[in-house]
Amino acid sequence: MAHLFVDISSHGFGHLAQVAPILNQLARIRPELRLTIRSGLPPEKMRARIAAPFEHLVGRSDFGFVMLDAVRIDHAATANAYRNWHGDWPERVADEAGSLRRLAPDLVLTDVAYLPLAGAAALGVPALSMCSLNWADLFDHVFGQEPWARTIHQEILAAYRGAKCFLRLTPAMPMPELANTRSIAPVAALGHDCRGELVAQLGAAPKERIVLVAFGGFDKNLNAARWPVMPGLRWLVPESWEIARGDMAALEPLCMNFTDLLRSVDAVLTKPGYGTFTEAACNGTPVLYVRRDDWPEQDCLIDWLAKNARCAEISEAELMSGRMQSALEQLWQQSRPAVPRPDGAAEAAELIASYLP
C-alpha cells in the first residue's frame, strides 16, 4: 500500500481549499492509498473538506507570516520568527528527516511548507509542492533588502528547488526563481445550491440579498456592529463577532458546508486569497474585496478574478464604515462571465499518482 504524507499550511484556510479537491480526486483513482496529513488546522475543518480517510498529525512546519489581522503583516514578529526558525537550519532539517524516516512515506506533498521538502531531500524521499505562491517569493518581497535575509532566502529556495515538481496552481505568482514548476488549471470545490434551505433558516424574504463575510480563517475587526442598515440586505458574519442585529446572522449555527453556502449567497465580502477567489468564481458568486498590505500574490489573483467573475474592489475606509451599498449594486449589475472549470484537481491528482509506487 502506497503511503502519501501531506503537509498543509495552517496560514488561513486557503491552503486546505487547494489541497482538499486534489486529495479527494486522488482517492478516487488510488482508493487503497494510505494518507497521513500534518497540519495545525482544526480537524473538523479538514474532515469537512477531505472525504478520504486520513491520519492527522497535529503540527505545523511553516508559519508564512505573523498576521496582525486578515490583511496586515506584523513585520517585526515575522522577522524574529524567521531568524529563530533558521537559526540552526541544518539541525532542523535533520530533525525533519528523522520524523519522515519514522513515518516512512513513499511520497511527500506540501502546500506550501518548505521544511518537509528539505527533510525529504536529505532522506532521499521524492517530494512535491503545490500552491499559488511560495514562501521564498513572499519572504523576499518583504525582507529582501535586509542584509540578514539573504541566507534565509537561499535556504528556502534550495528546499523548493529540491522538490521533483512544484505544481503552480492557476492563478499563481510567476515564480521565476523556480525551474521545477508545472502550471495546473484552477483548483476549487464546487458547492450545491442550497438557497432555499438558507433562506428558510434565516427567515429571509424571497428577494432579500444575502452577503457572506469570509476572510479565510483570519479574524478582522470590521466595526460591523456600526454598519448602516441596508434595506433588503442581510449579512452572514462570524459567530465570534457576537452581533445581535436583525440584518446580521452568525454563519456557524447554519451548519452548512462552506462551499454550499458560498454558492447560495448573492455575494461574498473577502480579501484576495486563492481559496475564496477561485471557489467564488467557479461557483458563480460575485466578489467584493479589499486589498491586502504587502501581499504580492494578490495582483495575479485580482487579474484572474476580473476575467472570470463579477467582482469589485472597495477601500479600507468603505469597509470599516460599511458604506458598501453602491459597490454591491454595481457588482450585481455586471454582466456574468463564463464560469471557469476547476479542472486542476484531476490534473494534479494524476500527476501526484504518477510519483507513487
Secondary structure, DSSP 8 states (H G I E B T S, - for coil): --EEEEEE--SSSHHHHHHHHHHHHHHHH-TT-EEEEEESS-HHHHHHH--S--EEEE--S-----BSSSS-B-HHHHHHHHHHHTTTHHHHHHHHHHHHHHH--SEEEEES-SHHHHHHHHHT--EEEEES--HHHHHHHHHTTSTTHHHHHHHHHHHHHTSSEEEEESS----TT-TTEEEE----------HHHHHHHHT--TT-EEEEE--TT------GGGS---TTEEEEE-GGG---BTTEEESGGG---HHHHHHHSSEEEE-S-HHHHHHHHHTT--EEE---TT-THHHHHHHHHHHHS-EEE--HHHHHHT--HHHHHHHHHS--------THHHHHHHHHHHT--
